[in-house]
Amino acid sequence: MAFRFKQFIVEDDRSTMRIGTDAILLGAWAEPGPAASILEIGTGSGVISLMLAQRSDAQIDAIDIDEESIKQAGSNFMQSSWSEKLHPLPTSIQDLVSTSKHKYDLIITNPPFFIDSLPSPDARKNIARHTNNLSQEDLISGIIHLLNRNGLFLLILPTEESRKFSALAETAELYIRRQMKVRPKAGKPVNRILSEFGFKACQAPYFEELVIRNEDNSFTREYIAFTDSFYFSLR
């Protein structure tokens, strides 16, 4: 199925990670600013990298260990207006750490987070969604090696996993600079947390909250405005 955004189109039928709300939230929330180099870990169909390419002049490396996913991301990149700055790489963060000396200004990921849940019969989906191949510890170790000292790292996680990750990150001297809590619907508990980390401790981190849908299931004005740069219209 082709997803049509304002400035690009994404096919995701061969990717282990179909386009979902988590990716859109993270891509829209990220602020690439003057970053010259960006790394996306676990790109899937490439939608987050495309969202960043729309708002940045950076060179973007998008990695994934799933062969079909990285091929589809590459195809989506080639069909976009920014193919010259989008680079799909079939590798893991562990291998990238061992083979590259390059440092990135911004690193972003919508990582696997299932730890003890029942595995899917689809082996490719297990790799994409479960932490067996990318633990939080491995992710943090990779960030420490690959992120510039003044760079930023962003990710989205469910509430409990986010708390665990933030504790591990602080131990590794990665500190929260911004954070957004997301409620799927008015009156519902927070189910996702987006976090931005840096190596420098922030005296006054910025905290915010976003509600996606009203009680009648319509999209909130805040969410419509939040995604306006990418979606044609939301009702």
N, C-alpha and C positions, 0 to 999 in steps of 0.2 A: 504494500500500500504506500502511495506517495503522500507525504505531508507537505502541504504548501504553506510556507511562511511568506512574509512580505517580500523578502529579498533572496530567498533560496528555497530549494525543494529537497526533501530528504526521503529516501527509500530505506526501509528498515526490515524488510521481510527476511533477509539472510542474517541479520544480526542477532546475537544472543540477548541483547538488551534492546527491546522495542522502545520507541519514544514514549516517555511517560512524564507525569507531572514533576517528579524529582529532577529530571534533567532540565526541564524548562525553568523551574524555579532557580536552579543553580546557575544556568546560563544567563538568565535575566538579572540575577542579583550580583553577579561578578562585575567588578569594575576594573577593566584591564588598564585604563589610564595610559601612562607613557611606557608600559612594558614593551621591551624590544623582543623578548623571547618568552614563549608560553609552552608549557607541557600539560597535555591532558592525559591522565592515566585511566585506561579502560574506556576508550572512546566509543565502542559499540558502533552505531551508525554514523557517528561524527557530529551529532546535532549540537553539542555544547561547543565544540571547536568552531563550528560554523557561526554560532551566535557570537562568539568572541571575535571572529574574523570580521564580522559585520561592523564591530565597534572599535577595532584596533588595527594598528599598522604592524603589529608584531609578527614575527615568524612563529608558527605554531606547529609543534611536534605532537602528534596524536598517536599514542601507543595502545596496542591491544594484543593479547596472546591468542585470540581466536582468529583463525585464518579467514573464514568467511566474513566475519565482522570487519576486519581491517580492509578486506577487498571492497566491501560495500561502502565503508567510510571513504576510501580512496575514490570510488566512483562518484559519490556525492560531492566530494571536494572538487573533482574535475568539472562537474556540471555547474559549479558556483562561479561567482565573479572573482573569487579570491584563491584560485587554484595555485598561484605562484607562491603563496605564503602558507599553505596548508600541507603538512608532510605526514602521511600515514606510515607508521613504523610497526612491523610485526615483532614486537618484543615485550618483555615484562619489565617492570620497574627494577626488579632484582638484577636482570641482565644489563639493563641500561646503566645502573650504578657501576657495574664491573667493567663496562666497555667504554663509557663516555666520561670525559672530564668537563663537559659543558655544564654551565650553571644557568638556571632559568630565573627570570624576573617574577614569574607567576606560575604556580602549579595548581591544577584543579582536578578534582575527581568526584564522581558519583560512585563510590566504591561498593564492593560486595559487603554485606553485613550480616547475613544469616550465619549463626554459629552452631546452635543446637537443634535447628529445625529439621524436619524430615526432608531428605534430599529428593530432588526431582528425578524421574527416570531418564530425563534428558541430560546427558553428561555435559554438554556444552553449557546449558543453563546453570548447572551446578557450579561450574568454574566461574561464571559471570556473577552469580548471586551469593555464593558461600565464601567464607573467609579462608578456606583450606589453602588456596594458592596465594592469598594476600591478606595476612593477618594485620591487625592494627599496628603491631610492633614493626613488621616489615615495611609497612607504609611510612611510618614515622622515620625509620632508619633511611629509607630512600629519599624522603623530603630533606632530611638533614644534609645528605650528600649532594643533592641536585639543586637546592634552592640558594639563590644569591643571599648574602647576608642582609640585604635590604629588601629582599623579595617577600612575596605573599603567597600563602597556601590556603586554598578554599576547598571545602567539601560539604556534603549534605549527608546526614545520618538520621535514623530514628532516634527518639528521645533518649532512651537508656544507653544505646550504643554511643551516642554523642557525648554523654556524661563520662563514659569510660574513656573515650578517645581524648577528651579535653584533659583528663587527669594524667594520662600517659604523655600527652604532648607537653604539658607544663613541666613534667619531670625531665623531659628532653630539651627544655628551654625553648619551647615554641609556645607563644602566648596569644591569647585571644585578643583581636583588635575590633572585630565586629561580629555580631551574631543576630540571626533572625529566627524566631520561633514561628512555626506555621501550624495553624489550625485548619483542618480540611473543611470545617463547617462551623458557623456560629454556634456557640454552646458546646462544642466538642473539645476534648482535650488536645493539647499540642501533640502532633505525631511526627513532625520532622523539625530538625534544627540545622540551619546553615551557619557555618562558622568560617571566619577568616583569621588566620594565624600569621604571626611574624616572629622573628628572632628577638625583637626588642619588646620588653615589657611595656604595655600600654597603661598609663595612669587612669584613663577614663575610657574603657571600651564602650562602643556604641551598641546598644541593644534595641531591637524593634520586634514587632509582631505583625503577622499577616494572616488574615482569614480568607480562604479561597472562595467559599460559597456562603450565601445567606441561608437562613432557615428554610426558605422556599426552594432551595437548590439552585437559584440563579447565582451567577458570579458576582462577587462584591465589586464595588467601584474601585477599591484599592487594588484588587487583583487584575482587573481590566487595565488600569493605568500601569501596573507593574509589568505587564506583558505586551503593552501596546506597540513597542518597537518591533515586535516579531509577528504577532497574530494580526490577521486582517480584521477580525471582529469577534467579540465574545458576547454572548447573551445569557 
